[in-house]
């Protein structure tokens, strides 16, 4: 299983993704940003037009690493900005490995399910809101609410 959390400014995926990974066993937590930042010479800020090749390469490396872990029996949480248009990279790896692909979009303290209504993360402190959102994500995973087809 691979979970993709798509952080929008203020969504809190940096707090939610580790909580989701900690609740799964065995699990791996990957940050897509770490793959972009692995470029040492020739790094281009991700939002610049000339970063396209770098961003696509880093995204492919993230997907390949995620599904390598998934193929090894790990449940993988990928934390990163993965727009729906970039999901084909993950879908290809899902098809190649046979591992399920789940896509969760976090936004401003809430989780939008791909097949259903938004779930509110609550009006509590940031930590409690992250825990509530992680619980919502985990419940959705158990129901298959975020499962994408090929």
C-alpha positions, 0 to 999 in steps of 0.5 A: 500500500502506498499513501500519497499525501498532497500538502497544500500550504497549511495542510499539515502533512508534515505532521500527519504523514509520520503519524499515519506511518507510525500506525502502520506495520511494517511501514516506511515514511518517504518525503518526496522533497528529500528526493528533489534535494538529493541533487547536489550540483545543478539543483534548480528551485522546484517552482522554476520552469527549467526544473521540469526535468529535475522534478520529473526525475525526482518524482520517478525516483520517489515512486520507484523507491516507494514501490520497492519498499511496498514490494518488500512488504512495507506499507509506505507513506509518501509525503509530498506535493504530488498533483493528480496530473503526476499520479501516472508515475505512481500508477505505472509503478503500481501496475508494475509491482501489483501494489495498491495505490491510495491517494489522500489529499490533505487541505487546511486541517481536513482530508478530502477523500477521492470518493466521498465527503471531506472529513474535518480535522477539528478545531483543536491544537495543531498536534491534536488536529494532526492526530485526528486527521491521521485517524481519519486517514487510517479509517479511510484506508481501512474502508478503501476510500482512497484506493485508486485504480490503474 
